[in-house]
């Protein structure tokens, strides 16, 4: 990958316990399903507004066997499992674990930043995932500033892969801190999605900044809000503003 900084962060993932934490119940993170969330420790990005630095920089404390035991106790009680992080695709055991999740009868959802198109392809080919949420962090010109990686091409490959298949529904979303992205950036992304044939809603969500809970980059709260009226008027695709 040459100067691809994201590849170096990927390489840091070892054989430690993969999970930072388990959220035992959610009705918000997997549309129409009762689910749990398994938070994979580690990430191959370093977004300044990230409000989970303990997951991104920390080591996992929950092993695969413990997670499976938890899921076995939830068979018949939960419908789905959300594989999130951090970045779940940095864990070498993800594909095998997803297969076990599916074998237990759960639906599986992946939250991903898209830097591992190879892993996403294996999940799709194995029919191991039922839904995907893809984070479109920034346009190419702002990608390094936002993510601390130069791996936009890898993200783009994942987006192209998802737009080219019709079996697994996926949502594209962007977290916005107006100190990093503006209305022009969001509209650039919306136009790019339209050009690629994306037909879903484009979710735009505000970064969570709280002086009592420092973000990964210790970012200050936003000084202004996005102009939602402009975005809705000029976007070529439907927006879901959160």
C-alpha positions in Angstrom: 0.0 0.0 0.0 3.0 2.3 0.0 2.2 5.4 2.0 -1.1 4.0 3.2 -1.1 4.9 6.8 -4.2 2.8 7.5 -2.3 -0.4 6.7 0.2 0.3 9.5 -2.6 0.6 12.0 -4.2 -2.6 10.8 -0.9 -4.4 11.5 -1.1 -3.5 15.2 -4.0 -6.0 15.7 -2.7 -9.0 17.5 -4.2 -12.0 19.2 -5.5 -10.3 22.3 -9.1 -10.7 23.4 -11.0 -9.1 20.6 -13.9 -7.4 22.4 -13.8 -4.2 24.5 -17.4 -4.5 25.8 -20.8 -6.0 25.1 -24.0 -3.9 25.1 -26.6 -6.5 26.0 -29.6 -4.9 24.4 -30.5 -2.3 21.8 -33.5 -1.4 19.7 -31.7 1.5 17.9 -28.7 0.0 16.2 -30.2 -2.8 14.1 -33.4 -1.6 12.4 -36.5 -3.5 13.3 -34.6 -6.0 15.4 -33.8 -6.5 19.1 -30.1 -6.9 19.2 -26.9 -6.7 21.2 -23.7 -4.9 20.3 -20.2 -6.5 20.4 -17.5 -3.7 20.5 -14.3 -4.9 18.8 -11.2 -3.1 20.3 -8.9 -1.2 18.1 -9.3 0.8 14.9 -7.4 1.6 11.7 -8.4 5.2 11.8 -7.8 8.0 14.3 -10.7 10.4 13.9 -10.4 13.4 16.1 -14.1 13.6 17.0 -14.2 9.9 18.0 -16.0 9.7 21.4 -14.8 6.2 22.1 -11.0 6.6 22.5 -11.0 3.8 25.1 -12.2 1.4 22.4 -9.9 2.7 19.7 -6.7 2.8 21.8 -7.5 0.1 24.4 -7.0 -3.7 24.4 -9.8 -6.1 24.4 -10.8 -7.7 27.7 -13.6 -10.1 26.5 -12.5 -13.2 24.6 -14.4 -15.0 21.8 -15.4 -17.9 24.0 -17.0 -15.5 26.6 -18.8 -13.6 23.8 -20.2 -16.9 22.4 -21.3 -18.0 25.9 -23.2 -14.7 26.2 -24.9 -15.2 22.8 -25.9 -18.7 23.7 -27.8 -17.4 26.7 -29.6 -14.9 24.4 -30.8 -17.4 21.8 -34.5 -16.9 21.5 -34.3 -13.6 23.3 -32.5 -11.5 20.8 -32.9 -11.3 17.0 -29.6 -9.8 16.0 -25.9 -9.1 16.7 -24.2 -5.8 15.8 -20.5 -6.1 15.2 -19.1 -2.7 15.8 -16.0 -1.0 17.3 -13.5 0.5 17.0 -13.4 -1.2 13.7 -14.6 -4.8 13.6 -12.9 -5.7 10.3 -9.4 -5.2 11.8 -10.0 -8.4 13.9 -8.6 -11.4 12.0 -11.2 -13.7 13.6 -14.2 -11.6 12.4 -15.3 -13.8 9.5 -15.2 -17.0 11.5 -17.0 -15.4 14.4 -19.7 -14.1 12.1 -20.2 -17.6 10.8 -20.8 -18.8 14.4 -23.2 -16.0 15.0 -25.2 -16.9 12.0 -25.1 -20.6 12.9 -26.8 -19.7 16.2 -29.7 -18.2 14.3 -28.9 -14.5 14.8 -29.0 -11.9 12.1 -25.7 -10.0 11.8 -25.0 -6.3 11.2 -21.6 -4.9 10.5 -20.6 -1.3 11.3 -17.5 -0.4 9.3 -15.3 2.4 8.1 -14.7 0.5 4.8 -10.9 0.2 5.0 -11.0 -3.6 4.6 -12.9 -4.3 1.4 -11.4 -7.8 1.4 -13.1 -8.6 4.7 -16.4 -7.1 3.6 -16.2 -9.2 0.4 -15.7 -12.4 2.4 -18.6 -11.6 4.6 -20.8 -11.0 1.6 -19.7 -14.0 -0.3 -20.3 -16.2 2.8 -23.7 -14.7 3.4 -22.5 -13.9 6.9 -24.0 -10.4 7.3 -27.6 -9.2 6.9 -27.0 -5.5 7.1 -24.1 -3.0 6.9 -23.6 0.6 8.1 -20.8 2.2 6.2 -19.1 5.4 7.5 -18.2 7.8 4.7 -15.8 9.9 6.7 -14.9 12.6 4.3 -14.3 13.5 0.6 -10.8 12.5 -0.7 -9.4 16.0 -0.1 -10.4 15.9 3.6 -9.9 12.2 4.2 -6.5 12.4 5.8 -7.3 15.4 7.9 -10.4 13.6 9.3 -9.2 10.0 9.7 -5.3 10.3 9.9 -5.1 7.8 7.1 -4.4 8.1 3.4 -6.6 5.1 2.6 -9.6 6.7 0.7 -9.1 4.2 -2.2 -9.7 1.3 0.2 -12.9 2.9 1.4 -13.9 3.7 -2.1 -13.5 0.0 -3.1 -15.8 -1.1 -0.3 -18.4 1.5 -1.3 -18.2 0.3 -4.9 -18.6 -3.3 -3.8 -21.7 -2.5 -1.8 -23.3 -0.4 -4.5 -22.7 -3.3 -6.9 -24.6 -5.9 -4.9 -28.3 -6.0 -4.1 -28.6 -8.8 -1.5 -27.5 -7.0 1.6 -29.1 -3.6 2.6 -26.6 -1.0 3.6 -26.7 2.6 4.9 -24.1 5.2 4.3 -23.5 7.8 7.1 -21.2 10.6 7.9 -20.4 12.0 11.3 -19.9 15.7 11.1 -17.9 18.1 13.2 -18.1 21.5 11.5 -14.5 22.2 12.5 -13.5 19.5 10.0 -16.3 19.3 7.4 -18.7 21.8 6.0 -21.9 21.8 3.8 -19.8 21.7 0.6 -18.1 18.5 1.8 -21.5 16.8 2.6 -22.9 17.8 -0.7 -19.8 16.4 -2.5 -20.4 13.1 -0.7 -24.1 13.1 -1.6 -23.2 13.7 -5.3 -20.6 10.9 -5.2 -23.2 8.5 -3.8 -25.7 9.5 -6.4 -23.1 8.9 -9.2 -22.4 5.5 -7.8 -26.0 4.5 -7.9 -26.6 4.5 -4.1 -30.4 4.5 -3.6 -30.7 4.5 0.2 -30.9 7.4 2.6 -27.7 9.3 3.4 -27.4 9.7 7.2 -25.7 12.9 8.4 -25.1 12.8 12.2 -23.5 15.4 14.5 -20.3 14.5 16.3 -20.7 14.1 20.1 -18.4 16.6 21.8 -18.6 17.1 25.6 -15.9 18.8 27.6 -16.5 16.3 30.4 -15.8 13.4 28.0 -12.8 14.1 25.8 -12.7 12.9 22.2 -9.8 11.1 20.7 -8.4 14.4 19.4 -9.6 16.4 22.3 -11.8 18.5 20.0 -13.7 21.4 21.3 -17.5 21.6 20.7 -18.7 22.8 17.4 -18.8 26.6 17.0 -21.7 26.4 14.5 -24.3 23.9 13.2 -24.7 22.6 9.7 -27.1 24.5 7.4 -29.6 21.6 7.1 -32.0 23.6 4.9 -29.2 24.1 2.3 -28.3 20.4 2.5 -31.8 19.2 2.0 -32.4 21.7 -0.9 -29.2 20.8 -2.8 -28.6 17.1 -2.1 -29.3 14.8 -5.0 -30.3 12.0 -2.7 -32.5 11.7 0.4 -30.9 12.8 3.7 -31.6 11.5 7.2 -30.3 14.2 9.6 -29.7 13.0 13.1 
